[in-house]
Amino acid sequence: MGQEDLAFHETMDLHELLNLKTVALLKSKMMQGIVFDQDLRAMLEKNVQLSIMDIKQLQRLYPYAKTQ
């Protein structure tokens, strides 16, 4: 076991965070289509962009996740 490997509970946390961020991203993206207020639409777009960055950062941890 390498020092950089994630523990099993950290691997599960990683999966949970990725699921949470993915659902939030999809919800914000879908809400943009039905929102007419420009300020709210801009906030949703900012949330989409931040969620994409967060997901990319979390995906970089996948090589260190335990699978067995």
C-alpha positions as CSV (number, residue, x, y, z in Angstrom):
1,M,0.0,0.0,0.0
2,G,1.5,3.3,-1.1
3,Q,1.5,6.3,1.2
4,E,-0.6,8.3,-1.4
5,D,-3.4,5.8,-1.6
6,L,-6.8,6.8,-0.2
7,A,-8.3,4.8,2.6
8,F,-11.6,3.0,1.9
9,H,-13.7,5.6,3.7
10,E,-11.9,8.4,1.8
11,T,-12.7,6.6,-1.4
12,M,-16.4,6.5,-0.4
13,D,-16.3,10.2,0.5
14,L,-14.8,10.9,-2.9
15,H,-17.6,9.1,-4.6
16,E,-20.2,10.9,-2.5
17,L,-18.7,14.3,-3.2
18,L,-18.6,13.6,-7.0
19,N,-22.2,12.4,-6.9
20,L,-23.3,15.6,-5.0
21,K,-21.4,17.9,-7.4
22,T,-22.7,16.1,-10.4
23,V,-26.3,16.4,-9.3
24,A,-25.8,20.1,-8.4
25,L,-24.3,20.7,-11.8
26,L,-27.2,19.0,-13.6
27,K,-29.8,20.8,-11.5
28,S,-28.2,24.2,-12.1
29,K,-27.9,23.5,-15.8
30,M,-31.5,22.5,-16.1
31,M,-32.8,25.4,-14.1
32,Q,-31.0,27.9,-16.4
33,G,-33.5,26.9,-19.1
34,I,-36.6,27.9,-17.1
35,V,-35.3,31.0,-15.2
36,F,-36.1,34.4,-16.7
37,D,-34.4,36.6,-14.1
38,Q,-31.0,37.5,-15.5
39,D,-29.3,37.8,-12.1
40,L,-30.4,34.4,-11.1
41,R,-29.4,33.0,-14.4
42,A,-25.9,34.5,-14.0
43,M,-25.7,32.9,-10.5
44,L,-26.7,29.6,-11.9
45,E,-24.0,29.9,-14.7
46,K,-21.4,30.7,-12.1
47,N,-22.5,27.7,-10.1
48,V,-22.2,25.5,-13.2
49,Q,-18.6,26.8,-13.9
50,L,-17.5,26.3,-10.3
51,S,-19.1,22.8,-10.2
52,I,-17.2,21.8,-13.4
53,M,-13.9,22.9,-11.8
54,D,-14.7,21.1,-8.6
55,I,-15.5,17.9,-10.5
56,K,-12.3,18.1,-12.4
57,Q,-10.3,18.5,-9.2
58,L,-12.1,15.5,-7.6
59,Q,-11.5,13.4,-10.6
60,R,-7.7,13.8,-10.2
61,L,-8.0,11.8,-7.0
62,Y,-9.4,8.7,-8.7
63,P,-6.0,7.1,-9.3
64,Y,-5.4,7.1,-5.6
65,A,-8.8,5.5,-4.7
66,K,-8.9,1.9,-3.4
67,T,-10.8,-0.6,-5.4
68,Q,-10.0,-3.8,-3.5
